[in-house]
Each structure stands twice: as structure tokens, then as C-alpha cells.
């Protein structure tokens, strides 16, 4: 879909249609662009960056994931969540990024700012990947199966997640403050990170709850 929309931007007769329905503009908001702009890229560099990150973090290992880059034992977000929940995560992250971006630019009166791209959706998947996936490249830090309990959230996460998630956010904040790269919609990124984080923690808590329930059933079965 992202590639098809990119190609559509190269067809002159479609310029008017694309600028109306595939770009989000705070001064002329349209509900549909909160979704369509997520699939919209005008520059090849923008498209490739998002698709490479999505490929590393999200799809099945036979496609282009951490398993091909580092080891055959990787577990991707797609495999953990399943296709339906993965698509829900992608769409929700993208829409949340669009809405946060729209809110921010409206509040700051940048009403003529054009925003587009899958960064919000991709960062949502990336955030969830860090929390629930397995990143073999970081196994050298501590054993891959070692987990840490987060007291406030009462959920166990991998050691690598405790390192990588704050690092990702810190890089975004540093880039925003320093203006490392111009033309980036950081609010969209943060919206995606927020959804991916909530989804990742919710999935971990559900798995943890299911594990505890299985343990109780096993104890009862032994007692019988």
C-alpha cells in the first residue's frame, strides 16, 4: 500500500487528488487524512527508511526481520500478536500519530504545515517490538531469557527492553531539541510510541495473567 501511494505521487493527473486526500493539513483538516496520510510518502528516502524499520521490527521472519539480520531465533511482533492484532497496532499507532500531530500544529498555529508518512505507525510497531519481541543483537548484555519486573506497572519485561525503550525515546527527544534532521514530525513519532508502549505492556500483562492461571490449574490438578 505504501509503495502504491508513493507511485501515485509520481502521476501528474493525480496531484490534486493526492494533495487533498493523502496529506494532513491542520488548517484544512479532513478525517480521512488521519488514515490515508499514514500510507503517503513523497520522497524515496522517507519511504525506504520507514519500510526498512518496519521490516526489521514487524513482519514474519521469512520476510525481512531481526531473524535474518542477526539470528534464526528471533521472534517478531507479527508472530507474537498475530496478523489481526498486528494490523490493529499499525493502524492505531498511525492514527494516534496523525491526531497528536494535528493537535500540536493547531495549538502552535502552524496551520499550513503538511504532514504525511508512516512514521507514527512504524514507531508504534517498533515500540511494541522492543517490549515484547526478542532482539538477538542485544543478547550479549545479559541472558536473553532474563526478565525484570517493573514495580509500578507490575509487569515483567526483558532486560533488553529496559535498555532499548528509554534509549529510543531519548534519541527522539535529543533530535527534537537539537534539530538534528529538519522536516520530521516528531509529534507523530511520539503518538506512535505511546500506542505501541500501551499495546506492548497490555500484551505482556495478558500473557503474564494467562501464565498465572495455568499455574493455578496445574496446582489444582496435582492436588486432585
N, C-alpha and C positions, 0 to 999 in steps of 0.2 A: 504493500500500500504506500509506504514512504517513497519507494522508488517511482511508482506510477505518478504520484503527485509531483515529484521532482521533475519528471519528464514533462508533465503538463505545463509547468512553468516555462518550458522551452518552446511552447507552441504559441506564437503571437496572437492568433484569434481568441485564445483563452485568457489573455491578460486581464481583461475586465472582470470576467467571472472569478478568476483566481484571487484578484485583489479585493473582491467583495466577500468571498466565502471561505478563503483559506488563509486570511491574515486577521489577527485580532488588533483592533484599534480602539483604545479607550474612549475616544471622542465619538465613535460611531459603533458602539457595541452591538453584536449580534450573538444570540445564544448559541447558534450552531458553530460559530468560530472557536468556541471553547473546546470543541472536539476536533474540528477539521484542521485547525492550526497546528495541532499536535502532530499531524502527518505531513506538515508542509515544510519544505526546505528549498531555498533558492540557490544556495551555494553547495558545490560538491564536497567541500571540506566539512561543512556543517553536517551534511548527510552522513558522510563516512565516519566522522567522529562519533556520532550518536549510534550508528549501526554497529560499529566495532565494539563499543562499550556494551550495547545490548547483547551482542553475540557472545561476549565474554561472560556476562552475568546471567543471562536468562534462558536461552533455548536448550533443547535437548543436547546431550553430549555429542551426538553424531553430527550435529550441525557445526557449531564453532563456539566451544565453551572453554572453561578453565581446564577441562579434562584434556583437550587437545593441546593446550598451551603448556601445561605443567605435568599432568599425570593422568592415568586412566581411571583413578579412583575418585574423581571429583563428583560432587552432587550439585546439580544446578537448581535454581529456583523453580524452573519449569517442572522438573522431576519431583521436587518436594511438594509443590502446590497442586499440580495437575493443570491441564490446559485451561479449564474454565476459570479457576481461581487466578491463574497467571494472567489471563486476558483482563479479568476484573481489576487486578492490581495495576496493569499497564494503563488501562483507560482511566481509572480513578486517579492515579498519580498524575497523568497528563492533564485531566480536567482540573484537579486541585491546583496544579501549577499555573494553568491558564487563569483561573479565578483569582489566585493570590497576586499574580502579575497585573491583572486588570485592576484590582483593588488598589495596589501600590501606585501604579501610574496615574490612576484617577485622583488619589489622595495628594500626590505630589504635583498634580496639574500638568503632567506630561501627556496630554490628551492626543497628541499626534504621533505618539510612539507606535511603531509597528512591531508586533511580536509574533513569532512563529517558531516551530521546531519541536522535536520530540524530547528535548532535554528533561522536562519535568517527568514524563513517563519513564524515561530511561533511568533517571536518578532514583525514582521510586523503586524500580526493579533492582538497581544497584544496592540501595539501602537494605532491601529485604534480603538480597544475596549475602551481604556481609553478616547479617544477623542469623540467617537460617541455613545458608549454604556452607560448603566446605571449600576453603581456599588453600590448596596444597602448597602453594608457593610460600605460605607463611608457617608451614609445619615446623620449621627449624626453631621457631620462637619457643614453643612448648609442645608436648604431645598433642596430636590432633584431637584426641578424644577428651582432653581436659576441659572442664567447664567451670564457669564462675557464676555464683548466684548474685543477682542484683537485688539488694535488700528492699529498696523502695518499690520496685516492680514485682518482686517475688518471682523471678523467672531466671532460669539458667541459660547462659549463652556461652558460646565457645570463646576461648581466650583470644583468638584472633579477632573476634567481633569487638571485644573491649578495646582493642588497639586500633582497628581499622575505622570503625564508625566515627569516633571523635576526630580521627585524622582527616576523613573526608569532609566533615563539617568545618574543621579548622582551615583546610585548604580553600574552601568556598569563601569563608569569612575573610581570610587573608587576601584572596584575589579581589573580593569586593572592595575592601578598604584600599588596597594598593592600586586598583585599576589595572591589573596585570594584562588583561585582554579586554579590549573595548567591544561594545555591541553585544554583550552577554546579558541575558535576562536572568539575573540571579534569583529573583523572587520566584520565578518558575521552578528553578532548581530546588529551592527551599520547600516549596509546596510539594514537590515530588518526594523529597527526602522525608517529609513529615508523614505522608501516606505510607511510604514504604516501611518506615520505622514502626508505625502503629500496626500495620499488617504483619510485619515480621514478629513483633512481640506477641500479638494475638495468636499467631500460629504456634509459637513456642509454648505459650501458656496452654493452648488446647492440647498440644502433644504431651505436655507435662501432666495435665489433668487426666488424659487417657491412660498414661503410663501408671499413674497412681491408682486408677480404677482397676486396671488389670492386676496390679499388685494385690489389691484388696480381694479380688475374686480368687486369685491364686491361694491366698492365705485361707479364705473360707473353704476352698476345695480341699486343702490339706487337712483342715480341721474335721471335715466330714470323713 
